Amino acid sequence: MVQRRRRSRFPASVYEHGTEPDPRFSLANERTFLAWIRTSLALLAAGVALEGLALPLQPQLRLAASVLLIVLGLTAPLQAWRGWARDERAMRLGRPLAAPALAAPLAAGTAAAGVLVLLGVLLR
């Protein structure tokens, strides 16, 4: 009988634990990861567009909002990766899923950027 060599999956810190969950749950987890990536791209695009289009806003507030959006856009992929790995590992071990760690800060940061843009419009 020929033994098949087991392929190592990346990341080992996730796939070396527990048992394989229902594929539907893993695919849903992957879709959530991709949604975070889309959110990241949208935040980056908004930050670049806000400054790049030189909209008629108060310049310092426009720059602050732009930088904040870009920083949030750079933070979202970290949440995506950590959340995907944490949830996949939890499913493999039969543990409950945790809430996204950076969802509240991202929401607050996006709201703050909106307030900066609003002030930039009002104070121009």
N, C-alpha and C positions, 0 to 999 in steps of 0.2 A: 504494500500500500504506500502510495506517495503522499508525503506530508506537504501541505501547502504552507509556504512561509507567510506568516501574518504580516500584512502591511502596517506600518506605523502611521497613525493619523496625527495631523497637526491640529491643535496643540496637544501634546501628550498630557499636559496638566489637566485637560478635560477628558480626553478619551481613554485614559488608563484607569479610570474609576468607574465603578458600578456596571450596570447593564445597559444595553442599547434600548432607548425609549421608543415609543411609537413614532414612526417617521413623521407623522402629521405634526407632532409637537415640536420636533427638531426643525421642521420646515417653517412652522409658525415663528419659532425663535429666530430663524434666519431672516424671515420677512421683517421682524422687529428690528434686527440689526441693520437691514437695508433702509428701513424708514429713518433710523437715526443718521445714517450716512446721507440720505436725501436732505434731512434737516440741516446737517452740517453744510452741505453744498449751498442750500438756500441762504443760510446765515452768512456764509462767505461772500456769495454773490451780492447780497443786500449791502454788506459792509463796503465792498469794493465799488458798487454802483453809487452808493450814497456819496462817497468822496470823489469817485471818478467822474461823475456827471456834474459835479460842482453846482448842485442845486442851490437856489437862492435862499439859503438858510444862514443863520448866524454861524460864521466859520468855525469857531471853537466848539460849539455844540455839535455841529455836523461832524467834525473830526472825532469828538468823543464818542458819538453814537456809532460812527463807522468802526472805530477801534474796538469798541465793546462788541459789536456784531461779529467782527473778525475773530476776536478772542473766543467768543462763544462757539463760532464755527470750527475753531481748532480744538475746542474742548469736547464737542459732541462725538467725534469718532472714538475718543477715549472711553466715553460712556458706552458707546455702541459695542466696542470690543469687550470691555469688562463685563457689561451686562449680558452679552451673548454667552461668554465663557461661564459666568456665574450661574446663569439659568440652565445652560446645557448640563453643567456638572450636577446641579440640584436635581434635574430630571433623571439623570443617570443614577443618582443615589436615592431617589424617591423622597426627596426633601421638598418643602414648600418653596415657592419662588419669592425672591425679595423684590421690593419696590426699586425702581431705577434710582440710583444714588444722586445723579446730577439733574434729574428732571426739574425739581423745584428751583435750583440755581439757574438753570437755563431759562425757565419761564420768567423768573424775576429779572434776569439780565435782559431778556428780550423786551419785557415791559419797560425797564429802565431806558433802553435804547429808544423805545417809542416815545417816552416822556422827553428825552433829549431832543428828538426830532420835533416834537410838538413845541417845545420851548424855542427851538431854533427858528421855527416858522413865526411864532408870536413875537420874538425879539429881534427880528431882522431889521 
